[in-house]
Amino acid sequence: MFADGSEGAALHATVAKRPYDLLISQKLPSAFTDTGLDQWLRERQVETVTIAGYMTQNCDESTARDAVHRGYGVEFLSDAPGTLQLENGAGSVDARTLHDAVLVVLQSRFAAVMTTDQWCRALETGPAAGAVRPDAAGPSGIHASTSAARGRKHAHRGRGRE
């Protein structure tokens, strides 16, 4: 789908004609793995990354998690990435459910999830909810996100078990 030289790997024409400071080609899901991105960001003292791309649960989620592990704050634009329905030996999930589930998980610990409009407004008016830092503990952190489940008698522990 995204092999070097393929149509799937090509930049969208609108994006390709815009100027850029760095263009990377990644071979693995995280944009940080073997690309030089981390060094490039650190040399410029960048502290926060904003993620929009394809696919939500693959490159986007991997990059968000990797960014947190490397000490960056992460902003994840909920309406900019996308995905497809998945079906394999483990089961199946429709695209909307998969996308939404990833957003919920990322907001619980790894990223400030917001729409593109919210992000653009924050650029004009000041910080939005703020990028989630690796040491963050706040209202959208893991404790708050799991409070309802912790109040129940049993948590889900895999397919068919409760």
N, C-alpha and C positions, 0 to 999 in steps of 0.2 A: 504494500500500500504506500509506503513512504521510502522506497528504495532510492538511493542516489540517482539523479537523472530522470526519475519518473515524474509524471504530472502531479502525483500526490505529494511529492517532496518539494515541489516548486513553490516559491513565494507567490501569494496572490498578486496579480498585476498591480493593484492599487498600492500594496505594501512595497513591492519590488521597486517602484519608481520613486519612493521616498528616500531621503538621505538617512544614513544610519552610522552609528559609532562603532558597532561591533556586530558581525554576523557570524554565528557559529553553526556548525553542522554536528548534530549529535547522533551517536550510534546506539545509545542506551536511553531509557526513559528520562532520567534526570538531566536537565540542561547543564548541570554542574560536572557530570562525570566525563573526564577526559576531554574537556572542551576549552579550558583556560578561563571560563567565565568567572569562577571564584577569584582568581588572581586579578582579573581585569576590574571587577567590582571593588576589591580591596584597595587596589592602587588608586582608585577614585573616591575612596572612603564612602562608598554607598552602604547604607545600613538597612535599607528596605527594598524588597523586590515586589513587583506587581505581576501577577500571573494571569495570562489570557492565552489560550491556545487550543490545541487539539491533541489528544483526547483527555477529557476530564479526569478519568480514573487511571490514566497511564502516565503520559509525560507531565501533565499539569500537576497531578497529585504527587508524583515522585519528586518533581522539582520543588514543590512547596515543602514537603517533608525534609528533603535534603537541605533546603535553605535554612530551615529552623535548626537542623543539626549543625549547621555551619555558623550559626549565630545571627542570621539575618531576621529582620521582621518580614512578615509576608502579608500582602494584600492579594486576595483572590477574587477576580471579577466573575460573579456568578452567571452573568448573561453573555460572557464572551467566549468561554469554551463550549465544547459540545462532545457528544459521544454517540455511539450506536448501540442497538440491542446486542446483548451478548448471550450466547448459548454454547455450553460445553458440557463435559462430563460432570461437572459440579452442579449444574442446573442452568437456569436462564433468568435474565432480568431485562426488562424493557429499558430503553434509553433514559426516559424521564426519571424513573425510580433510581437508576444507577447514578445519574447526575446529581439528583437531590440528596441521595445518601452520602455521596462524597462531600458535598457542600456541608452537610450537617457534621460529619466527622472532622473535616478541616476546621470548621468554626469552633469545635469543641476544644482544640488545643494548638492547631498549627497555623491558622490564618485568620485575618479579619476578612470575612466574606461580605462583599457588597456588590451592588450593580455598577455598571459602567457609568451611569448618570450620577450615582452617589459619589463615585471616585472622582469624576470630573468636577463636581461641585466642591469637593474637598480640596482639590488642587487650587480652585479659585478663592475659597473662603477660609481655608485652614484645615487642619486634620479632621478626618472622618472619625470613625470609631477607633482608628489607630491600628497600625499593623501589630499583629501578635508577635511578641518577642519570645524567644525560647524559654525565658524564665517567667513568662506571664502567668499571673493568677488573678483572674478578674471575673466579671459577670458572665463572660462567654467561655470561660475555661472549662476544663474537664469536670471539675466538681459540680459546677452549676448545670452543665449539660447532662449529667447523669443522675441528678437529684431525684427525678421522677422514678427512674428504674431502681434506684437504691431503696425507695420506699415500698417497692413491691416485694412479695415473698420470694420470688424466683427470678433470676435473670436468664435470658436465653443463652445457651451454651453450645449452640450448633444445631444442625438440622435434626428435627424430630425430638429434641430433648428440651426439657424445661426444668 
